[in-house]
Amino acid sequence: MFAYGQTGSGKTFSMQGSSDNPGVYSRTFNELFKVARERTAWKIELKGACVEIYNEEVRDLLLGPNDKKQKLQVRQGKEGNYVPGLTMLPVNNVQEVESLLNTAQANRTVASTDMNLHSSRSHLAVQILGTMTNPEGKQFSSAITLVDLAGSERLAKSGVSGDRQKEAIKINQSLSALGDVIAARAQKNAHTPYRNSVLTHFLQDWAPPELANIYDIHMLFF
Ligand SMILES: Nc1ncnc2c1ncn2[C@@H]1O[C@H](COP(=O)(O)OP(=O)(O)OP(=O)(O)O)[C@@H](O)[C@H]1O
């Protein structure tokens, strides 16, 4: 699921929500753990990861202040791309996911522009990966990814220069690459241009075009 829209339109606000008005994260993860609890005969293991894609670099947002930062790269896997070395922590309930999200939000790159005092300068991807074994012993794996995209911005309006301007150019380029990927998937093109940005490369799965509809993409427009 992607939150997409102009800078300052309320994407991060709607993803995070508040204590009296839960956002997309809370609602999604409450439902996920409710379903997991109901499947009493299944063995379900869930792990969470949070990354930001900043200036075409993948950054691990779950590192503590003393953890060693390493350069992360997207690698090709059989069922989808993955990032070797990325922190993935077991999560057993919504509170544990919320704790990961708090760490991620605190580590995310934010800056002030004319259009948003706390503008996200990166795409934030929150991923829950599940390994599930049904009562017959058959194993499945699955992932849900919620992406709070950095906002598209007109440089003249956001009034940015220097580093902020470079960030805005990268943000706009990667949003355009995401649009191209979604269009190619929707049209079931033989080639999907995943490699045109780190965002789309990170999110690449390996569904052949004829099976594209088994991978749900939801866009929230702001
Ligand atoms: N529905 C709302 N009610 C009250 N305040 C809101 C609402 N939506 C957004 N805001 C406020 O508007 C400001 C901008 O919102 P937010 O940071 O969520 O925008 P954004 O789309 O994520 O921007 P960017 O792409 O620049 O990161 C914030 O101060 C936020 O608290």
The ligand as a MOL file (V3000), in Angstrom:
LIG
                    3D

  0  0  0     0  0            999 V3000
M  V30 BEGIN CTAB
M  V30 COUNTS 31 33 0 0 0
M  V30 BEGIN ATOM
M  V30 1 N -6.2990 15.5630 8.6970 0
M  V30 2 C -5.4620 16.3910 9.3470 0
M  V30 3 N -5.8370 17.0170 10.4850 0
M  V30 4 C -5.0100 17.8440 11.1380 0
M  V30 5 N -3.7310 18.1150 10.7450 0
M  V30 6 C -3.3040 17.5260 9.6250 0
M  V30 7 C -4.1210 16.6310 8.8690 0
M  V30 8 N -3.4140 16.1910 7.8110 0
M  V30 9 C -2.1960 16.7700 7.9130 0
M  V30 10 N -2.1350 17.5790 8.9900 0
M  V30 11 C -0.9770 18.3870 9.3950 0
M  V30 12 O -0.4450 18.9890 8.2130 0
M  V30 13 C 0.9840 18.9730 8.2400 0
M  V30 14 C 1.5330 18.2140 7.0100 0
M  V30 15 O 1.1270 16.8540 7.1070 0
M  V30 16 P 2.1120 15.6320 6.7790 0
M  V30 17 O 3.4820 15.8710 7.3120 0
M  V30 18 O 1.3940 14.4000 7.1600 0
M  V30 19 O 2.1670 15.7840 5.1870 0
M  V30 20 P 2.9120 14.8290 4.1420 0
M  V30 21 O 1.9500 14.6550 3.0040 0
M  V30 22 O 3.4120 13.6040 4.7940 0
M  V30 23 O 4.0940 15.7980 3.7020 0
M  V30 24 P 5.5760 15.4310 3.0790 0
M  V30 25 O 5.3460 14.7420 1.7900 0
M  V30 26 O 6.2100 16.7830 2.8950 0
M  V30 27 O 6.2680 14.6000 4.0960 0
M  V30 28 C 1.4010 18.3110 9.5650 0
M  V30 29 O 1.6620 19.3230 10.4990 0
M  V30 30 C 0.1590 17.5230 9.9600 0
M  V30 31 O 0.0690 17.3780 11.3680 0
M  V30 END ATOM
M  V30 BEGIN BOND
M  V30 1 1 1 2
M  V30 2 1 2 3
M  V30 3 2 2 7
M  V30 4 2 3 4
M  V30 5 1 4 5
M  V30 6 2 5 6
M  V30 7 1 6 7
M  V30 8 1 6 10
M  V30 9 1 7 8
M  V30 10 2 8 9
M  V30 11 1 9 10
M  V30 12 1 10 11
M  V30 13 1 11 12
M  V30 14 1 11 30
M  V30 15 1 12 13
M  V30 16 1 13 14
M  V30 17 1 13 28
M  V30 18 1 14 15
M  V30 19 1 15 16
M  V30 20 2 16 17
M  V30 21 1 16 18
M  V30 22 1 16 19
M  V30 23 1 19 20
M  V30 24 2 20 21
M  V30 25 1 20 22
M  V30 26 1 20 23
M  V30 27 1 23 24
M  V30 28 2 24 25
M  V30 29 1 24 26
M  V30 30 1 24 27
M  V30 31 1 28 29
M  V30 32 1 28 30
M  V30 33 1 30 31
M  V30 END BOND
M  V30 END CTAB
M  END
